[in-house]
Amino acid sequence: MILSDVEAQHLTERQFLDRVSTCLLKMKEGTAPDGQTLVDAIHQMADVKLRHIAFEESIVLPLARQCLHDQDWVEIADAFTTNCTPRFGDLPVDDFRELFTRIANVAMRAEPLAEKQ
């Protein structure tokens, strides 16, 4: 059950990342109506990601600490250190930081979101 929840969350995150990517592409092509769509997509993606992190920290990691051995943690750390994922390939950390900065700068230039009631 927990692993299927994690997998479903990853799929949801991918959908929101795709939405942000689409918005960025439309803005680059000049076909986006305004930056607010991008800002909304980034906010939604961040909300999904924060909920996922909270789930992993409160449920998944405590269980993993009970079940995994030291060598398992070494292999996990090695996998994250290589920064190679099916989604991003060999995208270097510096390139990711630069992309994040560019997205944040676009979001800051857009009008603030209206307060949700």
N, C-alpha and C positions, 0 to 999 in steps of 0.2 A: 504494500500500500504506500509506504513512504517513498520508495524509489519511483513508483509510478507518478506520485505527486510531484517529485523533483523533475521527472522527465516532462510532465505536462507544463510545469512552470518554465522550463527551458524552451519549450515550443512557443509558449506565450511570449517570452522575452524575444524570441527570434521574430515573431510577427510584429512586435513593436519596433524592433530594430529595422526591420524591412520598411515599416511605415516612415521612420526617420530617414532612411536611405532614399526612399522615393521622394520625400519632400525636398531633400537636399538636391537630388537630381533635377526636380522640376524648377527649383530656384536657380540652379546653374543654367538650365535651358531658358530661363525667363518665362516659364509657363505657370509658375505658382502665383496665385492671386495676391498673397502677402506672406509675411514672415510668421504670422500668428499660427498658421497651420503647423509649421515646423516647431514653434515653441510649445504648442499643445502636445504634439507627438513626443517631444523630448520630456515634457513633464509626465506624460502617461508612461513612457518607458522607464523613467526614474522611479515612479511609484511602484511599478511591477517589479523592478529590480530590488528596491528596498524591501518589499514584502518577501521576495525570494531569499534575500540575505537573512532576514529575521527568521524565516522558517529554517534555513540551514543552521543558523547559530543556536536556535532554541531546541530543535529536534534532531537534525541530521548529525551535527558534530558531536553532541553528547553521546549518541549511540555509536558513532564511529570511534570515539575515544575508548569505549568499552570493548569494542570488537577487534580493532586493528592493532597490529604489532608494530614495533619500531621500524622494521624494514618496510612495512607497508607505507608508513609516513614518509620514509626516505624516497620511495618510488613516486609517491604523490607529489612531493616537493620537486623532484626532478622533472616530472611532467609539466608542472606549472612554470618552472624555471626556463624551459625551452621556449615557452611562449608560442607554441605551435598548436593551433586549433583547426579543426575542419572548417570553421567559419572564416577565419582570418589567415590561415596558412602561416607563413613565416613573418608576418607583420611585426617589425621591430617595435619595441616598447616606445622608443622616441617618436616613431611615426604615429603610434596610437595617441600619445600625449599631444602631438601637434594637431591631430584631427579633433581630439576632444576640445582643445583650446579654440580651434576655429568654430566648432559647433557652439561652444559657450559664448563666444563673441557675437555670433549671429543672434543667439537667443537674447543676449543682453540688449541688443539694438532694437529688438521688437518691442511693441507696446506691452506693458504689464498685463497679466491676466486679470480679468475681473474677479472680484471676490466671489467665491461660491457660497450660495445661501443654503 
